[in-house]
Amino acid sequence: MADQPLTARGAATYQRILDVATQEFARYGIAGARIERIVAAARTNKAQLYAYFGNKEGLFNAIFFASLERIVNVVPIDAADLADWAVRLYDEYLRRPDLIRLATWARLERRPTGHLVAEHDRLDDHKLRAIAEAQAAGRVRQGDPFDLMALVIAMSMAWSPVSNVYAASDEEPPAVHERRRELLRECVLRAVAND
């Protein structure tokens, strides 16, 4: 990927491309996304898009990896309270369903098994260390920290766009979300409790 633009105008174009492409990839996937639709909606041209991102794969990578980093930064783990972390993840998935859709497309079109990204260590290491420390302190049940992390994340996604039962929306009544948060909190507490 080329360097980000230095001018204010270039930065604005760069951001418009990212915003439009995020929605395009979330809706259509990697194979179904169309550069023509992206540049038209972003009010730019293919040459500019390719100068910034190299190609369609580079554009998806920029968006996808930024979405993974966003979750880590916006919803940092608290291994002392994994139930709260699960609820905060639930809330973030409500705010940004596109993040889950991007991950789903990456799973479907790129990595059907194993880790979702090759550099998973960089994204997961601090979470796994936090869980291992909570285990050592007796606050979290024993077991593979990765498996505990995966379980909590999966529970937080029960009503997300990847659900095969029901996908929640931020337009549902607040009482519905509060009921789900309480259920999620209780279930995670029981799942990770050190008995």
Secondary structure by P-SEA (a helix, b strand, c coil): cccccccaaaaaaaaaaaaaaaaaaaccccccccaaaaaaaacccaaaaaaccccaaaaaaaaaaaaaaaaaaacccccccaaaaaaaaaaaaaacaaaaaaaaaaaaccccccccccccccccaaaaaaaaaaaaacccccccaaaaaaaaaaaaaccccccccbbbbccccaaaaaaaaaaaaaaaaaaaccc
